[in-house]
Amino acid sequence: MTRSISLVAMPGAGKSTAGRHLAHALDVPFIDTDHEIERRIGCSIRSFFEREGEAAFRDLEQEVVCELVQREPHVIATGGGTVLREANRRALREGSTVLYLRATPEELFRRLRHDTHRPLLQVADPLRKLRDLYRDRDPLYRETAQFVIDTGRPSVASLVNMVLMQLELAGLVDPNQVPSSVLPRQPRTPT
């Protein structure tokens, strides 16, 4: 793998979960932009959002994205709104291979209906909010991504295998680097 892989998608589409598994399968580091931002600000994104507002958060997010795509190859899970800024879309496309994990608003609502940690979804009608976000963001995710993977309802392992197959077919990962879905993964031996 010569470039980082960035995952873009709506909140709750599985970027962090799939990203961790994908990084493990490719034996590269995993970074979640939201966790990196929280580490830097020393509080939750929700608290920062409430105190400083969305514009301040998006400024910090842009700084983090620009830094992360310049590092050695790894898997990056981005925040759901990262694609709202042209600078982020450009940085992701130029500095990494971008995959859009596409999920419908209804699938996302099913996954997120009890989530109280996502600031943009703390509204009276979260399904309507997800539909509005999807309408606005889906074209930006598609513009940013080189690959679109429909997530549907597969297991995490199935989703990661779909991603790995897509990357392998595109010649972006060495087939020897992609673990077999049939054989157990062997532990690496120290050199």
Summary of the structure (lengths in Angstrom):
residues: 191
radius of gyration: 16.6
end to end distance: 20.0
largest distance: 56.0
contacts: 573
relative contact order: 0.19
helix: 54%
strand: 12%
